[in-house]
Amino acid sequence: MIRQKTGHWLSWRPKDEQLVRFGHEMAARAWEWGDDGAHELDRLLDSCRVHHIKIRNDWYDMLLTGKKTCEIRRDDRGYEIGDKVCLHEVIPTAGGDEATGRMLTRRISLVIKTEGIAEGYCLLCFAPEGPE
């Protein structure tokens, strides 16, 4: 399989002589195609789609306590439902952002791109990441 920049996977299926394009949302239905590795593909896609982003310390604390469950972000990474987001806490300083070393992981439960959100941006809704 080959992973494209778009986050899709390409796989050659010799028995059907066709090239199959797997998207993250399609992995759960891979068993319909009779692929023995459907669960492996699910696991592989889940493990590969991790976005590392910085977040200011005040917003970080709100996410940590559950007061904040969403984030407006530039839509430059191809965010999809089910992707993981590692939020790295930073403190803004005159010389740039200073990392605190704290990080929290969330799973994207919803991606919204609609009127009212500036073009090129999206609203990410988070679900807490369970124990690994």
N, C-alpha and C positions, 0 to 999 in steps of 0.2 A: 504494500500500500504506500501511496505517496501523499503527504500532507501538503495542501496548497496554502498560500498566504491567506486565503479567505477563511481558513479553518475547516474546509471540506477535505474529505479523504477521497482519493481515487483508487479503485481496486479493479483488477482484471479478473473476470470470472470466466475461466476457460470453458466450463461446461456449457455456458450460454454464448460464448464468444462475444462478450460485451464488456464495456467499461462502465462500472457503476460508480456514481458519485454519492458518497455518504455525507450527509450533514449531521450535525450534532442531534438535531431533533429527529432524524431518521434512524438513529442507532437503535432506539428502543423497538423499532419495528423490523429490525434486520432479520429476526427469526422467520418472518413471513416469506423471505426469499430463500429459506432453507440453509442459511449460512450457519455452519457449526460454530463459528467464532463470534456470534452475536454478543454474548456476554463479555467476551474479551474486548470487542470493539467498544462496547459501552464503557468499560473500565478504562480503556486507552484514551477515549475521547475525554472522559471526566478528568483523567490525570493530566492531560495536555493543555486543557483550556484554563489556565490560571493567569490572571492579570494582576500585575503588581503596580499599585498606584499609591501616591502620597496623599495624606489627608492632614489638615491642620489639627493641632492638639485639642481645640475646643470642640470641633466636630467629631473627633475620635472619641472623646469622652461620652458624647451623646449617643454615638453608635454602640459603645460598650455597655451603657446602661439601658439601651433599648428605647430611649426617647426619640431617636432618629433611626428610621428604617429604610431610607432611600437617599439617593445622591444624584445630582445633575452633573453629568460629565460630558466632555467632548466625545463625540461618537467616532473615535479614530482607531478603535481596536477590534471592531466586529463583535461587540458583546452579544451573547446569546443566553437565553434562559438555561440554567443549569451550570453555567460557567462559575468558577470560583474567582473571588476577588480578594487579594491580600492587601489590606490597607495598612500602610506604613505611616506611623505618626511622625509629624514634623512640627517644629516650632519656627514660625517665620522670624527671621532676624534681618538686620540691615544688610548683611553680607550674603543673604540667601537662606534657603530652608536648612534647618539643622535637625538631623534625624535623632529621635529619642531612643530608638532601638525597640520600641513597642510595636507590635503588629497584631492585627486581628483578621480573621478569615470569615468571609460571608459567601453564601451561594446566591447567585442572581435568580430571583423568583419571577421577575417581570422586567421587560425592557419596553419603555414607552417613547415613541417618536411621533409627536402630533402637534397640531396648532397650539400655540402658547409656549412652546419650547423652541428656543432659537434654532435655526437651521444649523445642522452639524453637531447638535447636542442631543442627548437622550436622558431620560430619567431611569435610573436603575433602582429597583426595589430589591431588598435583601431579605434572605431567610438566614437565621443563625446556622453556622456550620456545626454539624454534629461531631462527636468524637471520632477520631480516625484510628 
